[in-house]
Amino acid sequence: MISLDAFRGSSISPYPSVNLPRSFKLSQQRFTVRLEGPNRNSACLGLEREAAGSAGKSKKSGLGERSKEVMELEGKVVVQTYARAPLVLVRGKGCKVYDAEGQEYLDMGAGIAVNSLGHGDPDFVKAVGELGPSSLIHVSNVFDPTQIRKSKGEAQDAAKKDSIDCLKLLEGELENKPFYGGKSLGYVDVVLVPFTCWFYMYETDDNFSIENECPKLIALLKRCMENESVSKVLLDPHKVYDFVGDLKNKYGVEFDRVFFSNSGTEANQAAIKFARKFQRFSCPDVKCPATEIIAFTSSFHGRTMGSLALTAKEHYRSPLERDMPGVIFSEYGNIGMAKNAIQPGKTAAVFVEPVRGEGGMYSARKEFLQALRSACDDTGALLFFNEVQCGMGRSGYLWAHEAYGVFPDIMTLAKPLAGGLPIGVVLTTERVAAAISFGDHGSTFAGGPLICHAALAVLDKIRKPEFLASVSKKGQYLKELLVHKLGGNRHVKEVRGLGLLVGIELDVSASALVDACRNSGILIHTIGLNVVMLTPPLVISEQELEQATDILLECMPALDGNTSN
């Protein structure tokens, strides 16, 4: 599994100001932060208007024979829960994807904010491919899988002697002492011992210093880790510990525990259970502990019955009534309404998205999140941040809430975490985790070796300050391009977002624009009817952003005949 330390890294962008709404000048026009009107509770860019752009030029129309065959078969055998676009994608490279006929598209959606490293990232592909045929793909959660490759050939022989020596020292020096994970040494493969010992060096408690009491073991471990043959056998443990950030000392908050799942929806579902169990655990003498969950308008937390109950959009929930009881919806951004809703002895948790993706790409105001934190502290409720879409670098910060300086008790992550492979996580504090007992929750496939190994490769890239700085810079550049090129179009109302999580609000349905862009070689998505969602791979170049906005401008006339909204 991934060590929890992989999730503790803090990020300070060299470009913090570009992530937060501000006034700026561009092409002799003035664009200001709009905090009034119907969207007064969210920060966004207001647009001045000029003459409309030129007509779009179509590259592609209609499905090829190969694509038709695939779509017809899919329509016959797969339950139709998605309204699919008339497109069959077969491969990708970087920020480009290709359909069954070989047509190239610039991917401005990244699988709806999933493929943050683009397609075919060499480090990601290497990480997934280096797990050999004898590697564990899945084990029952009854056991504890370790992210270590088995040795082969000469590498195994070279590692074996040092490993046996380590085992002998462990048996003598560490007899009856606990070590990482609480496991005994009886079943540990001798080839894995150096890695296990390395973890022990960093996880031992304050009452026992392995460095002081076992100098021989330390010397041998250092020799093992410096041995080239051993380093090829074992996954580099520094990949895990390089992620360690000092959130506790820097911000006074630290996530201590992680729960693995297979998706963002599953992670949110787990967080609901954790929040309610925490209240019962914290108030054992109270007959009816707090169970109510506060969620917000236009929120989206998933499609299981629990997470769906926190999702405000009626058209998702109404066909499946009655959903989980005990959920109260408050207006997103309305501090007074939220404070009135959060009640001691009643409210178990407050679930909020720092950036509402499905809700229209609105960023929260700092004062709103601060007020939620304060109200939760005053009432004993837990503060939950859903960063399934906005987390993991997309905002220009590793975690979106860093832009606001407000920290939650529970946070969920998913979409980009394993580069397109299924994963979700709940990060929480020791205070909350202490309430969770054996059997309270579980997930058969969660936290598997293959998926976690892939996630480490993604984390290793995204967490770097220079990578996060580039996301901030490109996010600002994209918004400036959109304002400059689309600001004069009569259908464009607002451009808003944080980092490379950008929305374009229109005064008509966006479907015609989506179709025109697809036929012209770029893939975009919509949120609801009238908001275009741009979530390109975080590795996208400025040249590709320019290409995308040029095509968007060319395709804008497709909206002129559309009067629906």
C-alpha positions in Angstrom: 0.0 0.0 0.0 1.0 3.7 -0.3 2.4 5.1 2.9 0.2 7.8 4.4 3.2 10.1 4.2 2.7 10.2 0.4 -0.4 12.4 1.1 1.2 14.7 3.7 3.2 16.9 1.3 2.3 20.6 1.4 2.7 22.8 -1.6 3.4 26.5 -1.8 3.1 27.8 -5.3 5.5 30.5 -6.4 2.5 32.0 -8.2 -0.1 32.1 -5.4 -1.8 35.2 -6.6 -2.7 33.8 -9.9 -5.0 31.2 -8.3 -7.2 33.7 -6.5 -9.6 36.1 -8.2 -8.2 39.6 -8.9 -8.6 42.5 -11.2 -6.4 42.7 -14.3 -6.1 44.6 -17.6 -5.9 42.8 -21.0 -6.0 44.4 -24.4 -7.2 47.8 -23.2 -10.2 46.2 -21.5 -10.9 46.1 -17.8 -12.0 42.8 -16.2 -12.9 42.7 -12.6 -13.9 40.2 -9.9 -17.7 40.0 -9.8 -19.1 39.5 -6.3 -22.6 40.8 -6.9 -25.6 39.7 -8.8 -26.9 36.2 -9.0 -23.5 34.6 -8.3 -22.5 37.0 -5.5 -21.4 34.1 -3.3 -18.7 32.9 -5.7 -15.7 34.6 -7.2 -15.5 34.8 -11.0 -14.3 37.0 -13.8 -16.8 39.3 -15.4 -16.5 39.9 -19.2 -16.8 42.9 -21.3 -18.2 42.3 -24.8 -16.9 43.0 -28.3 -17.6 41.8 -31.8 -18.0 38.1 -32.4 -15.2 35.9 -33.7 -14.9 34.2 -37.1 -16.7 31.1 -38.2 -15.5 27.7 -37.3 -14.0 25.3 -39.8 -15.1 21.6 -39.5 -12.5 18.9 -39.8 -14.8 15.9 -39.3 -18.4 15.0 -39.8 -20.1 11.6 -39.2 -18.8 8.3 -37.8 -16.4 6.1 -39.6 -17.4 2.4 -40.2 -15.1 1.1 -37.4 -16.6 3.6 -34.9 -20.2 2.8 -36.0 -19.6 -0.9 -35.4 -18.2 -0.3 -31.9 -21.0 2.1 -30.9 -23.7 -0.2 -32.2 -22.3 -3.2 -30.2 -21.9 -1.1 -27.1 -25.5 0.1 -27.4 -26.7 -3.5 -27.5 -24.8 -5.0 -24.5 -24.0 -2.1 -22.1 -26.5 -0.5 -19.7 -27.0 3.0 -21.1 -26.2 5.3 -18.2 -24.2 7.8 -20.2 -25.2 9.9 -23.2 -22.0 9.1 -25.2 -20.6 11.4 -27.8 -20.4 9.9 -31.4 -16.7 9.1 -31.0 -14.6 6.0 -30.4 -11.2 6.7 -29.0 -8.5 4.1 -29.3 -5.2 5.6 -28.2 -3.5 8.7 -26.8 -0.2 10.5 -26.5 0.5 13.5 -24.4 -2.5 15.8 -24.7 -3.7 14.2 -27.9 -6.1 11.3 -28.4 -7.0 9.5 -31.6 -10.2 7.9 -32.8 -10.8 4.6 -34.6 -10.3 6.3 -37.9 -7.0 7.9 -36.9 -8.4 11.4 -36.4 -6.4 13.5 -33.9 -8.0 15.5 -31.1 -6.6 17.9 -28.5 -8.0 16.6 -25.2 -9.2 19.6 -23.1 -11.1 17.3 -20.8 -8.5 14.8 -19.6 -11.2 12.2 -18.9 -13.0 14.8 -16.8 -10.0 15.9 -14.8 -8.5 12.4 -14.5 -5.6 12.2 -16.9 -3.5 14.9 -15.3 -0.3 13.6 -16.8 -1.9 13.2 -20.2 -1.8 10.0 -22.1 1.1 7.6 -22.2 3.3 9.5 -19.7 6.6 7.6 -19.8 7.2 7.5 -16.0 3.6 6.4 -15.4 3.8 3.7 -18.0 7.2 2.5 -16.6 5.8 2.4 -13.1 2.9 0.2 -14.1 4.9 -2.0 -16.4 7.8 -2.7 -14.0 5.6 -4.9 -11.8 6.7 -8.4 -12.9 4.5 -11.4 -13.7 4.9 -12.7 -10.2 3.8 -9.4 -8.6 0.7 -9.2 -6.5 -2.3 -7.6 -8.3 -4.8 -8.3 -5.5 -4.8 -9.8 -2.1 -7.7 -10.0 0.4 -7.9 -7.1 2.8 -7.4 -9.7 5.5 -3.7 -9.4 4.6 -1.3 -6.5 4.2 0.2 -6.2 0.7 3.6 -4.5 0.4 4.8 -2.6 -2.6 7.9 -4.6 -3.3 9.0 -6.4 -6.4 10.4 -10.0 -6.1 14.0 -10.3 -7.1 15.1 -12.2 -10.2 18.3 -14.0 -11.2 21.6 -12.4 -10.1 19.8 -9.6 -8.3 18.1 -12.1 -6.0 21.4 -13.9 -5.3 23.1 -10.5 -4.6 20.4 -9.5 -2.2 19.9 -12.7 -0.4 23.1 -12.7 1.8 22.5 -9.2 3.1 18.8 -10.0 3.7 19.6 -13.1 5.7 22.1 -11.1 7.8 19.4 -8.5 8.4 17.0 -11.2 9.5 19.5 -12.6 12.0 20.2 -9.2 13.5 16.5 -8.5 13.7 15.8 -11.7 15.5 18.5 -10.9 18.1 18.2 -7.1 18.4 14.5 -6.5 17.9 13.1 -9.5 19.7 9.6 -8.8 21.1 9.7 -5.2 19.9 6.8 -3.9 17.7 7.7 -2.8 14.2 5.9 -1.0 11.3 2.3 -2.2 10.9 2.5 -4.4 14.0 3.5 -7.5 11.9 5.7 -10.3 13.2 8.8 -11.3 11.4 7.9 -15.0 11.0 6.6 -14.8 7.4 8.7 -12.0 6.0 10.5 -13.1 2.8 14.2 -12.7 3.5 14.5 -10.6 0.3 12.1 -8.1 1.7 13.8 -7.6 5.0 15.9 -4.5 4.1 12.8 -2.7 3.0 10.9 -3.7 6.1 13.8 -2.6 8.3 14.0 0.7 6.5 10.4 1.5 7.4 11.1 0.4 11.0 13.8 3.0 11.2 11.3 5.8 10.6 8.2 4.4 12.3 9.6 3.3 15.7 8.1 4.9 18.7 9.9 7.4 21.0 10.7 4.7 23.6 13.1 2.8 21.3 15.8 4.2 19.0 16.9 1.6 16.5 19.7 3.9 15.5 21.2 4.1 19.0 20.5 0.4 20.0 21.3 -1.3 16.7 24.4 0.3 15.1 25.3 -2.9 13.4 21.9 -3.2 11.8 22.0 0.4 10.7 25.4 -0.1 9.0 24.1 -3.2 7.2 20.9 -1.5 6.2 22.9 1.4 4.7 25.0 -1.1 2.8 21.9 -2.8 1.5 20.3 0.4 0.3 23.5 1.4 -1.4 23.9 -2.0 -3.1 22.9 -1.5 -6.7 21.5 -5.0 -7.0 19.3 -4.5 -4.0 18.1 -1.1 -5.2 16.9 -2.9 -8.4 15.1 -5.5 -6.4 13.2 -3.2 -4.0 11.0 -0.2 -4.8 12.9 2.9 -3.7 11.5 3.8 -0.2 12.6 7.3 -0.7 9.8 7.7 -3.2 7.4 7.4 -0.3 9.2 9.5 2.2 10.0 12.3 -0.2 6.3 13.2 0.0 6.5 14.0 3.6 5.5 17.6 4.3 5.4 19.4 7.5 1.7 20.3 7.5 1.5 19.9 11.3 4.3 22.4 12.1 3.4 24.8 9.2 -0.3 24.9 9.5 -1.2 23.2 12.7 -3.1 20.5 10.9 -2.1 17.0 9.7 -3.8 14.1 8.1 -2.8 11.0 10.1 -4.8 8.2 8.4 -5.9 7.1 5.0 -8.8 4.8 3.9 -8.6 3.4 0.4 -11.5 3.0 -2.0 -12.0 2.6 -5.7 -13.6 6.0 -6.7 -14.5 9.4 -5.5 -18.1 8.3 -4.9 -16.9 5.4 -2.7 -14.6 7.7 -0.8 -17.4 10.2 -0.1 -19.7 7.4 1.0 -17.0 6.2 3.4 -16.6 9.7 4.8 -20.3 9.9 5.5 -20.1 6.8 7.6 -16.9 8.0 9.4 -18.6 11.3 10.3 -21.6 9.6 11.8 -19.6 7.0 13.6 -17.3 9.7 15.0 -20.3 11.5 16.6 -21.5 8.2 18.3 -17.9 7.4 19.4 -17.4 10.9 20.8 -20.7 11.0 22.7 -21.2 7.5 24.1 -23.6 8.6 26.7 -25.8 10.5 24.4 -28.9 8.5 23.3 -29.2 10.2 19.9 -25.8 11.6 18.8 -25.6 14.1 15.9 -26.4 12.6 12.5 -27.4 15.5 10.2 -25.1 16.3 7.3 -25.0 19.8 5.8 -24.4 19.9 2.1 -24.8 22.8 -0.4 -26.7 23.9 -3.5 -25.4 22.7 -6.8 -23.1 20.2 -5.1 -22.1 16.8 -6.5 -20.7 14.1 -4.3 -21.4 10.9 -6.3 -24.1 8.4 -7.2 -24.2 5.8 -4.4 -27.3 6.3 -2.2 -25.3 8.0 0.5 -23.2 10.3 -1.6 -26.2 10.9 -3.9 -28.2 12.2 -0.9 -25.6 14.9 -0.5 -25.8 15.8 -4.2 -28.2 18.8 -4.6 -29.2 18.4 -8.2 -32.8 17.2 -8.1 -32.7 15.3 -11.4 -30.1 12.9 -10.0 -32.0 12.2 -6.8 -35.7 12.3 -7.7 -35.9 9.0 -9.7 -34.4 7.2 -6.7 -36.4 8.6 -3.9 -36.3 8.1 -1.0 -32.6 8.7 -0.4 -30.6 8.7 2.8 -32.4 10.9 5.4 -30.8 13.5 7.6 -29.3 15.8 4.9 -29.9 19.6 5.0 -29.0 21.8 2.0 -27.7 25.3 2.5 -26.9 27.9 -0.1 -23.3 27.7 -1.3 -21.4 30.8 -0.1 -24.2 32.1 2.2 -22.4 32.3 5.6 -25.4 33.3 7.6 -27.5 30.5 6.3 -24.8 27.9 6.9 -24.2 29.1 10.5 -27.9 28.8 11.2 -27.9 25.2 9.8 -24.9 23.9 11.8 -26.3 23.1 15.2 -24.6 21.4 18.2 -25.9 18.0 19.0 -27.5 17.8 15.5 -24.9 18.4 12.9 -22.4 15.5 12.4 -20.5 17.0 9.5 -20.4 19.7 6.8 -19.6 18.5 3.3 -18.4 21.1 0.9 -16.4 21.4 -2.4 -13.7 24.2 -2.3 -14.4 24.4 -6.1 -17.7 23.2 -7.3 -17.0 21.3 -10.6 -20.4 19.9 -11.5 -22.0 22.9 -9.8 -20.6 25.3 -12.5 -16.9 25.7 -11.7 -17.4 28.2 -8.9 -14.6 28.7 -6.4 -15.5 29.3 -2.8 -14.7 32.6 -1.1 -12.1 32.3 1.6 -14.5 33.9 4.2 -17.1 31.2 3.5 -14.7 28.3 4.2 -13.3 30.1 7.2 -16.8 30.5 8.6 -17.6 26.8 8.1 -14.4 25.9 9.9 -15.3 28.1 12.8 -18.9 26.9 13.0 -17.7 23.3 13.0 -15.2 23.9 15.8 -17.9 25.6 17.9 -20.5 22.9 17.5 -18.4 19.7 17.3 -19.2 19.0 13.7 -16.6 17.7 11.3 -15.6 19.7 8.3 -15.3 17.7 5.1 -13.7 18.8 1.8 -14.5 17.0 -1.4 -11.3 17.4 -3.5 -12.0 14.5 -5.8 -11.9 16.8 -8.8 -10.2 20.0 -7.6 -7.4 18.3 -5.6 -4.1 16.8 -6.7 -2.5 19.8 -8.3 -5.4 20.9 -10.6 -5.8 24.2 -8.7 -2.1 25.0 -8.8 -1.8 23.8 -5.2 -1.4 20.2 -4.3 -4.7 20.5 -2.4 -7.2 23.2 -3.4 -7.9 24.2 0.2 -4.3 25.5 0.5 -5.4 28.5 -1.6 -7.7 29.5 1.3 -5.7 28.5 4.3 -8.6 26.5 5.7 -8.1 22.9 6.6 -10.7 20.1 7.0 -11.0 17.1 9.3 -11.7 14.8 6.4 -10.7 15.1 2.7 -11.4 12.8 -0.2 -9.3 12.4 -3.4 -9.8 10.3 -6.5 -9.9 11.3 -10.1 -6.3 12.0 -11.1 -4.7 10.0 -8.2 -3.7 6.9 -10.1 -3.5 8.2 -13.6 -6.8 6.7 -14.8 -6.7 3.6 -12.8 -9.5 3.2 -10.2 -8.7 4.7 -6.8 -10.2 6.9 -4.1 -8.9 7.8 -0.7 -10.3 9.4 2.5 -7.6 11.3 4.4 -8.4 12.1 8.0 -7.0 12.9 11.4 -6.2 10.5 14.2 -9.0 12.0 16.2 -11.6 10.9 13.6 -9.8 7.6 12.8 -9.9 6.5 16.4 -13.7 6.2 16.1 -13.5 3.6 13.3 -13.5 -0.1 14.3 -13.0 -3.3 12.5 -15.9 -4.0 10.3 -17.2 -0.4 10.2 -16.4 -0.2 6.5 -14.4 -1.9 3.8 -13.8 -2.3 0.1 -12.7 -5.6 -1.6 -10.4 -4.1 -4.3 -9.3 -0.9 -2.5 -5.6 -0.2 -1.9 -4.3 -3.0 -4.2 -0.6 -3.2 -5.0 -0.9 -2.4 -8.7 -3.1 0.7 -8.2 -1.1 2.1 -5.3 2.1 1.7 -7.3 0.6 3.7 -10.1 -0.6 6.3 -7.7 2.9 6.8 -6.3 4.2 7.5 -9.8 1.5 10.2 -10.3 2.1 11.7 -6.8 5.8 11.8 -7.4 5.4 14.2 -10.4 2.5 16.3 -9.3 3.7 17.2 -5.8 6.9 18.9 -7.1 6.8 22.7 -6.5 7.9 23.5 -10.1 5.1 21.3 -11.5 2.5 23.0 -9.3 3.9 26.4 -10.3 3.5 25.6 -14.0 -0.1 24.6 -13.4 -0.8 28.0 -11.8 0.9 29.8 -14.6 -0.9 27.9 -17.3 -4.2 28.2 -15.6 -3.9 32.0 -15.5 -2.7 32.0 -19.2 -5.7 30.0 -20.2 -8.1 32.4 -18.5 -6.4 35.4 -20.1 -6.6 33.7 -23.6 -10.3 33.0 -23.1 -11.1 36.5 -21.9 -9.1 38.0 -24.7 -10.5 35.8 -27.5 -14.1 35.1 -26.3 -14.8 38.2 -24.2 -16.4 40.0 -27.2 -18.8 37.2 -28.0 -22.4 38.0 -27.1 -23.1 34.5 -25.7 -20.2 34.5 -23.2 -21.2 35.6 -19.7 -18.3 34.6 -17.5 -14.9 32.9 -17.4 -14.0 31.5 -14.0 -12.0 28.8 -12.3 -8.9 28.0 -10.3 -5.7 26.7 -11.9 -6.6 24.4 -14.8 -10.2 23.9 -13.6 -11.9 26.5 -15.8 -15.5 27.1 -16.8 -17.1 29.3 -19.5 -20.7 30.3 -18.8 -22.9 30.9 -21.8 -26.3 32.4 -22.2 -27.5 29.4 -24.3 -27.0 25.7 -24.3 -23.3 24.7 -24.9 -24.1 21.5 -26.8 -23.7 23.0 -30.3 -20.3 24.4 -29.3 -19.2 21.0 -28.0 -20.2 19.3 -31.2 -18.5 22.0 -33.4 -15.3 21.7 -31.4 -15.2 18.0 -31.6 -15.6 18.2 -35.4 -12.8 20.7 -35.4 -10.3 18.6 -33.4 -10.7 19.5 -29.7 -12.6 17.7 -27.0 -14.5 19.7 -24.4 -17.3 18.9 -21.9 -20.3 20.7 -20.5 -21.6 21.1 -17.0 -25.3 21.2 -17.0 -26.6 22.9 -20.1 -24.7 26.1 -20.5 -21.2 25.9 -18.9 -18.2 24.7 -20.9 -15.8 22.8 -18.7 -12.1 22.9 -19.5 -9.9 20.5 -17.5 -6.9 19.7 -19.8 -4.0 17.5 -18.7 -1.8 19.5 -16.3 1.1 18.9 -18.6 -0.5 20.8 -21.5 1.8 23.3 -23.2 1.0 27.0 -23.7 1.1 26.4 -27.5 -1.6 23.7 -27.1 -3.7 26.1 -24.9 -3.4 28.7 -27.7 -4.5 26.1 -30.3 -7.5 25.1 -28.2 -8.7 28.7 -27.6 -8.2 29.5 -31.4 -10.5 26.6 -32.3 -13.0 27.6 -29.6 -13.1 31.1 -31.1 -13.6 29.6 -34.6 -16.5 27.4 -33.4 -18.4 30.1 -31.4 -20.7 30.9 -34.4 -22.3 27.5 -33.8 -24.1 29.1 -30.8 -25.8 31.7 -32.9 -28.6 29.5 -34.0 -29.2 28.1 -30.5 -31.7 30.0 -28.4 -32.2 27.4 -25.7 -30.8 27.9 -22.2 
